[in-house]
Amino acid sequence: MARERTDGEVEASVEERSDLLDRLDAGDSAALGELIEHATGAKVKNVKVTLPRGRARRAAG
C-alpha cells in the first residue's frame, strides 16, 4: 500500500510539475519526458516536441 504524502511533499510536487509545464511551454522537449515519467513512473527516452511556426503558432496562442 502506498504511503500518504505530507503537505510539504504535495506542494513540492505541484511546484515541480508547474516548472516542467513552463519548460514544456517554452519548447523544452526533455520536460515532456520528465512530465510523463512523473505521471506514469515509466522511463521515457527520445522525446521530440514540434511547435507550430509562423501563422499557425500565432493562431494557437
SEFIZA-3560 file (N, C-alpha, C; in Angstrom, 3 decimals):
REM SEFIZA-3560
<numar><xx>0.842</xx><yy>-1.179</yy><zz>0.000</zz><atom>N</atom></numar>
<numar><xx>0.000</xx><yy>0.000</yy><zz>0.000</zz><atom>CA</atom></numar>
<numar><xx>0.891</xx><yy>1.248</yy><zz>0.000</zz><atom>C</atom></numar>
<numar><xx>0.527</xx><yy>2.220</yy><zz>-0.786</zz><atom>N</atom></numar>
<numar><xx>1.310</xx><yy>3.453</yy><zz>-0.887</zz><atom>CA</atom></numar>
<numar><xx>1.123</xx><yy>4.298</yy><zz>0.367</zz><atom>C</atom></numar>
<numar><xx>2.201</xx><yy>4.944</yy><zz>0.767</zz><atom>N</atom></numar>
<numar><xx>2.075</xx><yy>5.806</yy><zz>1.946</zz><atom>CA</atom></numar>
<numar><xx>1.506</xx><yy>7.155</yy><zz>1.530</zz><atom>C</atom></numar>
<numar><xx>0.844</xx><yy>7.808</yy><zz>2.455</zz><atom>N</atom></numar>
<numar><xx>0.271</xx><yy>9.113</yy><zz>2.179</zz><atom>CA</atom></numar>
<numar><xx>1.370</xx><yy>10.168</yy><zz>2.203</zz><atom>C</atom></numar>
<numar><xx>1.310</xx><yy>11.093</yy><zz>1.264</zz><atom>N</atom></numar>
<numar><xx>2.328</xx><yy>12.145</yy><zz>1.213</zz><atom>CA</atom></numar>
<numar><xx>1.951</xx><yy>13.286</yy><zz>2.151</zz><atom>C</atom></numar>
<numar><xx>2.978</xx><yy>13.957</yy><zz>2.687</zz><atom>N</atom></numar>
<numar><xx>2.738</xx><yy>15.102</yy><zz>3.552</zz><atom>CA</atom></numar>
<numar><xx>2.387</xx><yy>16.313</yy><zz>2.702</zz><atom>C</atom></numar>
<numar><xx>1.851</xx><yy>17.347</yy><zz>3.340</zz><atom>N</atom></numar>
<numar><xx>1.509</xx><yy>18.574</yy><zz>2.618</zz><atom>CA</atom></numar>
<numar><xx>2.729</xx><yy>19.173</yy><zz>1.933</zz><atom>C</atom></numar>
<numar><xx>3.875</xx><yy>19.112</yy><zz>2.591</zz><atom>N</atom></numar>
<numar><xx>5.105</xx><yy>19.651</yy><zz>2.006</zz><atom>CA</atom></numar>
<numar><xx>5.516</xx><yy>18.901</yy><zz>0.754</zz><atom>C</atom></numar>
<numar><xx>5.358</xx><yy>17.584</yy><zz>0.779</zz><atom>N</atom></numar>
<numar><xx>5.697</xx><yy>16.774</yy><zz>-0.397</zz><atom>CA</atom></numar>
<numar><xx>4.749</xx><yy>17.063</yy><zz>-1.553</zz><atom>C</atom></numar>
<numar><xx>3.476</xx><yy>17.214</yy><zz>-1.257</zz><atom>N</atom></numar>
<numar><xx>2.492</xx><yy>17.524</yy><zz>-2.300</zz><atom>CA</atom></numar>
<numar><xx>2.788</xx><yy>18.889</yy><zz>-2.895</zz><atom>C</atom></numar>
<numar><xx>3.080</xx><yy>19.879</yy><zz>-2.051</zz><atom>N</atom></numar>
<numar><xx>3.384</xx><yy>21.225</yy><zz>-2.530</zz><atom>CA</atom></numar>
<numar><xx>4.628</xx><yy>21.224</yy><zz>-3.417</zz><atom>C</atom></numar>
<numar><xx>5.662</xx><yy>20.501</yy><zz>-3.018</zz><atom>N</atom></numar>
<numar><xx>6.885</xx><yy>20.418</yy><zz>-3.818</zz><atom>CA</atom></numar>
<numar><xx>6.595</xx><yy>19.751</yy><zz>-5.152</zz><atom>C</atom></numar>
<numar><xx>5.756</xx><yy>18.727</yy><zz>-5.145</zz><atom>N</atom></numar>
<numar><xx>5.396</xx><yy>18.027</yy><zz>-6.376</zz><atom>CA</atom></numar>
<numar><xx>4.647</xx><yy>18.960</yy><zz>-7.327</zz><atom>C</atom></numar>
<numar><xx>3.738</xx><yy>19.749</yy><zz>-6.796</zz><atom>N</atom></numar>
<numar><xx>2.974</xx><yy>20.695</yy><zz>-7.620</zz><atom>CA</atom></numar>
<numar><xx>3.902</xx><yy>21.745</yy><zz>-8.209</zz><atom>C</atom></numar>
<numar><xx>4.826</xx><yy>22.273</yy><zz>-7.413</zz><atom>N</atom></numar>
<numar><xx>5.769</xx><yy>23.274</yy><zz>-7.908</zz><atom>CA</atom></numar>
<numar><xx>6.678</xx><yy>22.686</yy><zz>-8.981</zz><atom>C</atom></numar>
<numar><xx>7.123</xx><yy>21.447</yy><zz>-8.780</zz><atom>N</atom></numar>
<numar><xx>7.997</xx><yy>20.790</yy><zz>-9.751</zz><atom>CA</atom></numar>
<numar><xx>7.258</xx><yy>20.582</yy><zz>-11.070</zz><atom>C</atom></numar>
<numar><xx>6.027</xx><yy>20.146</yy><zz>-11.004</zz><atom>N</atom></numar>
<numar><xx>5.243</xx><yy>19.944</yy><zz>-12.226</zz><atom>CA</atom></numar>
<numar><xx>4.946</xx><yy>21.268</yy><zz>-12.907</zz><atom>C</atom></numar>
<numar><xx>4.709</xx><yy>22.300</yy><zz>-12.137</zz><atom>N</atom></numar>
<numar><xx>4.475</xx><yy>23.620</yy><zz>-12.718</zz><atom>CA</atom></numar>
<numar><xx>5.708</xx><yy>24.083</yy><zz>-13.483</zz><atom>C</atom></numar>
<numar><xx>6.894</xx><yy>23.839</yy><zz>-12.904</zz><atom>N</atom></numar>
<numar><xx>8.149</xx><yy>24.177</yy><zz>-13.575</zz><atom>CA</atom></numar>
<numar><xx>8.288</xx><yy>23.386</yy><zz>-14.873</zz><atom>C</atom></numar>
<numar><xx>7.945</xx><yy>22.100</yy><zz>-14.833</zz><atom>N</atom></numar>
<numar><xx>8.021</xx><yy>21.273</yy><zz>-16.038</zz><atom>CA</atom></numar>
<numar><xx>7.071</xx><yy>21.792</yy><zz>-17.114</zz><atom>C</atom></numar>
<numar><xx>5.873</xx><yy>22.201</yy><zz>-16.714</zz><atom>N</atom></numar>
<numar><xx>4.917</xx><yy>22.733</yy><zz>-17.691</zz><atom>CA</atom></numar>
<numar><xx>5.420</xx><yy>24.036</yy><zz>-18.298</zz><atom>C</atom></numar>
<numar><xx>6.052</xx><yy>24.880</yy><zz>-17.486</zz><atom>N</atom></numar>
<numar><xx>6.637</xx><yy>26.119</yy><zz>-18.004</zz><atom>CA</atom></numar>
<numar><xx>7.737</xx><yy>25.809</yy><zz>-19.013</zz><atom>C</atom></numar>
<numar><xx>8.585</xx><yy>24.834</yy><zz>-18.706</zz><atom>N</atom></numar>
<numar><xx>9.658</xx><yy>24.447</yy><zz>-19.634</zz><atom>CA</atom></numar>
<numar><xx>9.081</xx><yy>23.863</yy><zz>-20.917</zz><atom>C</atom></numar>
<numar><xx>8.041</xx><yy>23.063</yy><zz>-20.785</zz><atom>N</atom></numar>
<numar><xx>7.396</xx><yy>22.480</yy><zz>-21.962</zz><atom>CA</atom></numar>
<numar><xx>6.802</xx><yy>23.575</yy><zz>-22.837</zz><atom>C</atom></numar>
<numar><xx>6.167</xx><yy>24.545</yy><zz>-22.214</zz><atom>N</atom></numar>
<numar><xx>5.586</xx><yy>25.669</yy><zz>-22.947</zz><atom>CA</atom></numar>
<numar><xx>6.662</xx><yy>26.450</yy><zz>-23.689</zz><atom>C</atom></numar>
<numar><xx>7.873</xx><yy>26.470</yy><zz>-23.141</zz><atom>N</atom></numar>
<numar><xx>8.986</xx><yy>27.178</yy><zz>-23.778</zz><atom>CA</atom></numar>
<numar><xx>9.648</xx><yy>26.338</yy><zz>-24.865</zz><atom>C</atom></numar>
<numar><xx>9.170</xx><yy>25.099</yy><zz>-25.063</zz><atom>N</atom></numar>
<numar><xx>9.706</xx><yy>24.261</yy><zz>-26.129</zz><atom>CA</atom></numar>
<numar><xx>10.786</xx><yy>23.294</yy><zz>-25.697</zz><atom>C</atom></numar>
<numar><xx>10.928</xx><yy>23.058</yy><zz>-24.401</zz><atom>N</atom></numar>
<numar><xx>11.945</xx><yy>22.133</yy><zz>-23.887</zz><atom>CA</atom></numar>
<numar><xx>11.434</xx><yy>20.696</yy><zz>-24.003</zz><atom>C</atom></numar>
<numar><xx>11.946</xx><yy>19.958</yy><zz>-24.974</zz><atom>N</atom></numar>
<numar><xx>11.494</xx><yy>18.586</yy><zz>-25.224</zz><atom>CA</atom></numar>
<numar><xx>11.740</xx><yy>17.664</yy><zz>-24.034</zz><atom>C</atom></numar>
<numar><xx>12.831</xx><yy>17.849</yy><zz>-23.336</zz><atom>N</atom></numar>
<numar><xx>13.154</xx><yy>16.985</yy><zz>-22.200</zz><atom>CA</atom></numar>
<numar><xx>12.100</xx><yy>17.105</yy><zz>-21.102</zz><atom>C</atom></numar>
<numar><xx>11.472</xx><yy>18.273</yy><zz>-20.990</zz><atom>N</atom></numar>
<numar><xx>10.451</xx><yy>18.473</yy><zz>-19.967</zz><atom>CA</atom></numar>
<numar><xx>9.259</xx><yy>17.553</yy><zz>-20.188</zz><atom>C</atom></numar>
<numar><xx>8.918</xx><yy>17.272</yy><zz>-21.437</zz><atom>N</atom></numar>
<numar><xx>7.801</xx><yy>16.371</yy><zz>-21.718</zz><atom>CA</atom></numar>
<numar><xx>8.112</xx><yy>14.970</yy><zz>-21.194</zz><atom>C</atom></numar>
<numar><xx>9.316</xx><yy>14.497</yy><zz>-21.437</zz><atom>N</atom></numar>
<numar><xx>9.714</xx><yy>13.192</yy><zz>-20.931</zz><atom>CA</atom></numar>
<numar><xx>9.666</xx><yy>13.138</yy><zz>-19.416</zz><atom>C</atom></numar>
<numar><xx>10.144</xx><yy>14.191</yy><zz>-18.766</zz><atom>N</atom></numar>
<numar><xx>10.129</xx><yy>14.240</yy><zz>-17.305</zz><atom>CA</atom></numar>
<numar><xx>8.699</xx><yy>14.253</yy><zz>-16.777</zz><atom>C</atom></numar>
<numar><xx>7.817</xx><yy>14.995</yy><zz>-17.446</zz><atom>N</atom></numar>
<numar><xx>6.425</xx><yy>15.068</yy><zz>-17.022</zz><atom>CA</atom></numar>
<numar><xx>5.750</xx><yy>13.703</yy><zz>-17.150</zz><atom>C</atom></numar>
<numar><xx>6.022</xx><yy>12.998</yy><zz>-18.242</zz><atom>N</atom></numar>
<numar><xx>5.469</xx><yy>11.655</yy><zz>-18.433</zz><atom>CA</atom></numar>
<numar><xx>6.010</xx><yy>10.711</yy><zz>-17.362</zz><atom>C</atom></numar>
<numar><xx>7.300</xx><yy>10.824</yy><zz>-17.053</zz><atom>N</atom></numar>
<numar><xx>7.891</xx><yy>9.977</yy><zz>-16.011</zz><atom>CA</atom></numar>
<numar><xx>7.233</xx><yy>10.224</yy><zz>-14.662</zz><atom>C</atom></numar>
<numar><xx>6.979</xx><yy>11.493</yy><zz>-14.325</zz><atom>N</atom></numar>
<numar><xx>6.331</xx><yy>11.811</yy><zz>-13.053</zz><atom>CA</atom></numar>
<numar><xx>4.917</xx><yy>11.245</yy><zz>-13.008</zz><atom>C</atom></numar>
<numar><xx>4.206</xx><yy>11.339</yy><zz>-14.112</zz><atom>N</atom></numar>
<numar><xx>2.812</xx><yy>10.899</yy><zz>-14.146</zz><atom>CA</atom></numar>
<numar><xx>2.671</xx><yy>9.382</yy><zz>-14.152</zz><atom>C</atom></numar>
<numar><xx>3.573</xx><yy>8.684</yy><zz>-14.837</zz><atom>N</atom></numar>
<numar><xx>3.408</xx><yy>7.242</yy><zz>-15.025</zz><atom>CA</atom></numar>
<numar><xx>4.422</xx><yy>6.397</yy><zz>-14.275</zz><atom>C</atom></numar>
<numar><xx>5.549</xx><yy>6.983</yy><zz>-13.922</zz><atom>N</atom></numar>
<numar><xx>6.617</xx><yy>6.226</yy><zz>-13.292</zz><atom>CA</atom></numar>
<numar><xx>7.477</xx><yy>5.475</yy><zz>-14.293</zz><atom>C</atom></numar>
<numar><xx>7.126</xx><yy>5.550</yy><zz>-15.576</zz><atom>N</atom></numar>
<numar><xx>7.876</xx><yy>4.857</yy><zz>-16.630</zz><atom>CA</atom></numar>
<numar><xx>9.030</xx><yy>5.732</yy><zz>-17.104</zz><atom>C</atom></numar>
<numar><xx>10.128</xx><yy>5.095</yy><zz>-17.494</zz><atom>N</atom></numar>
<numar><xx>11.260</xx><yy>5.830</yy><zz>-18.052</zz><atom>CA</atom></numar>
<numar><xx>10.958</xx><yy>6.180</yy><zz>-19.504</zz><atom>C</atom></numar>
<numar><xx>11.280</xx><yy>7.394</yy><zz>-19.891</zz><atom>N</atom></numar>
<numar><xx>10.994</xx><yy>7.868</yy><zz>-21.243</zz><atom>CA</atom></numar>
<numar><xx>12.290</xx><yy>8.351</yy><zz>-21.871</zz><atom>C</atom></numar>
<numar><xx>12.511</xx><yy>7.984</yy><zz>-23.136</zz><atom>N</atom></numar>
<numar><xx>13.700</xx><yy>8.419</yy><zz>-23.865</zz><atom>CA</atom></numar>
<numar><xx>13.272</xx><yy>9.027</yy><zz>-25.197</zz><atom>C</atom></numar>
<numar><xx>14.116</xx><yy>9.873</yy><zz>-25.716</zz><atom>N</atom></numar>
<numar><xx>13.959</xx><yy>10.408</yy><zz>-27.068</zz><atom>CA</atom></numar>
<numar><xx>12.607</xx><yy>11.056</yy><zz>-27.340</zz><atom>C</atom></numar>
<numar><xx>12.247</xx><yy>12.026</yy><zz>-26.529</zz><atom>N</atom></numar>
<numar><xx>11.006</xx><yy>12.760</yy><zz>-26.744</zz><atom>CA</atom></numar>
<numar><xx>11.312</xx><yy>13.954</yy><zz>-27.631</zz><atom>C</atom></numar>
<numar><xx>10.482</xx><yy>14.179</yy><zz>-28.615</zz><atom>N</atom></numar>
<numar><xx>10.663</xx><yy>15.320</yy><zz>-29.506</zz><atom>CA</atom></numar>
<numar><xx>9.362</xx><yy>16.109</yy><zz>-29.555</zz><atom>C</atom></numar>
<numar><xx>9.466</xx><yy>17.402</yy><zz>-29.357</zz><atom>N</atom></numar>
<numar><xx>8.303</xx><yy>18.280</yy><zz>-29.412</zz><atom>CA</atom></numar>
<numar><xx>8.444</xx><yy>19.162</yy><zz>-30.634</zz><atom>C</atom></numar>
<numar><xx>7.409</xx><yy>19.200</yy><zz>-31.446</zz><atom>N</atom></numar>
<numar><xx>7.404</xx><yy>20.071</yy><zz>-32.614</zz><atom>CA</atom></numar>
<numar><xx>6.362</xx><yy>21.157</yy><zz>-32.378</zz><atom>C</atom></numar>
<numar><xx>6.811</xx><yy>22.395</yy><zz>-32.357</zz><atom>N</atom></numar>
<numar><xx>5.905</xx><yy>23.516</yy><zz>-32.148</zz><atom>CA</atom></numar>
<numar><xx>5.504</xx><yy>24.110</yy><zz>-33.488</zz><atom>C</atom></numar>
<numar><xx>4.255</xx><yy>24.575</yy><zz>-33.571</zz><atom>N</atom></numar>
<numar><xx>3.837</xx><yy>25.226</yy><zz>-34.813</zz><atom>CA</atom></numar>
<numar><xx>4.635</xx><yy>26.507</yy><zz>-35.031</zz><atom>C</atom></numar>
<numar><xx>4.836</xx><yy>26.868</yy><zz>-36.280</zz><atom>N</atom></numar>
<numar><xx>5.600</xx><yy>28.074</yy><zz>-36.604</zz><atom>CA</atom></numar>
<numar><xx>4.734</xx><yy>29.083</yy><zz>-37.333</zz><atom>C</atom></numar>
<numar><xx>5.205</xx><yy>30.298</yy><zz>-37.321</zz><atom>N</atom></numar>
<numar><xx>4.573</xx><yy>31.352</yy><zz>-38.106</zz><atom>CA</atom></numar>
<numar><xx>3.108</xx><yy>31.547</yy><zz>-37.791</zz><atom>C</atom></numar>
<numar><xx>2.302</xx><yy>31.544</yy><zz>-38.832</zz><atom>N</atom></numar>
<numar><xx>0.886</xx><yy>31.844</yy><zz>-38.710</zz><atom>CA</atom></numar>
<numar><xx>0.175</xx><yy>30.853</yy><zz>-37.782</zz><atom>C</atom></numar>
<numar><xx>0.503</xx><yy>29.580</yy><zz>-37.878</zz><atom>N</atom></numar>
<numar><xx>-0.144</xx><yy>28.572</yy><zz>-37.033</zz><atom>CA</atom></numar>
<numar><xx>0.143</xx><yy>28.821</yy><zz>-35.557</zz><atom>C</atom></numar>
<numar><xx>1.367</xx><yy>29.226</yy><zz>-35.243</zz><atom>N</atom></numar>
<numar><xx>1.718</xx><yy>29.486</yy><zz>-33.843</zz><atom>CA</atom></numar>
<numar><xx>0.987</xx><yy>30.720</yy><zz>-33.324</zz><atom>C</atom></numar>
<numar><xx>0.913</xx><yy>31.762</yy><zz>-34.144</zz><atom>N</atom></numar>
<numar><xx>0.197</xx><yy>32.972</yy><zz>-33.714</zz><atom>CA</atom></numar>
<numar><xx>-1.283</xx><yy>32.667</yy><zz>-33.507</zz><atom>C</atom></numar>
<numar><xx>-1.862</xx><yy>31.843</yy><zz>-34.364</zz><atom>N</atom></numar>
<numar><xx>-3.273</xx><yy>31.487</yy><zz>-34.235</zz><atom>CA</atom></numar>
<numar><xx>-3.515</xx><yy>30.645</yy><zz>-32.985</zz><atom>C</atom></numar>
<numar><xx>-2.524</xx><yy>29.837</yy><zz>-32.621</zz><atom>N</atom></numar>
<numar><xx>-2.664</xx><yy>28.957</yy><zz>-31.465</zz><atom>CA</atom></numar>
<numar><xx>-2.542</xx><yy>29.708</yy><zz>-30.149</zz><atom>C</atom></numar>
<numar><xx>-1.936</xx><yy>30.873</yy><zz>-30.217</zz><atom>N</atom></numar>
<numar><xx>-1.839</xx><yy>31.426</yy><zz>-28.926</zz><atom>CA</atom></numar>
<numar><xx>-1.271</xx><yy>32.673</yy><zz>-28.599</zz><atom>C</atom></numar>
//
